[in-house]
């Protein structure tokens, strides 16, 4: 169920010049948010630039407090009020027998993957985060010490790659937005070649299309599946099993 609520920016903290975090005071409703779910935001008083709400990815959830990560080039001030519309999407679909998770940011900021780390670590699940391409520049010192961070090259090569992939019970991947389906196709082929077989509910792409409405009405976030079917990221995503997606 979608609901609008107001949040107050209590604090702005810098990770580096490229990333900042907004610490938001929120009501109890947001406490129900799960890893993978997002919010659509608009700073108040009402502002029409940009016209559409911005897609904000939570990275940490505390009692009555939400932390989101935003580009460092944007300006926010403590005390600023923000209208939040959410929750958008479905939680990440973890296996019940989950022990080891591999998170991959392929030439894309790992922001959509970060809130899941909080939940995984709290549940004693081993986490490896691979940062490739532009993502390799992401600072990781603020992440939980339990997370293994690997910096890969632009083609997703890293030492002991076969072992890392074989060890993972599930994999969640973000890619560059310039050709999202094409980049997911590259990751899919890479995993298929390294594992010979990709079981269902193993390799997930975390999609980040523009979501004007967040409820499936505009159909702007439609993704093709096999058998000429379609799905909407705002209602069924953001994480889709890549074995079900009609990749180029």
Secondary structure by P-SEA (a helix, b strand, c coil): ccccbbbbbcccccccccbbbbbcccccccccccccbbbbbbccccccccccbbbbbbccccccbbbbbccccccccccbbbbbcccccccccccccccbbbbbbcccccccccaaaaaaaaabbbbbbbbcccccccccccccccbbbbbbcccccccaaaaaaaaccbbbbbcccccaaaaaaaaaaaaaaaccccccccccccccccccccccccccccccccccbbbbcccccccccccccccc
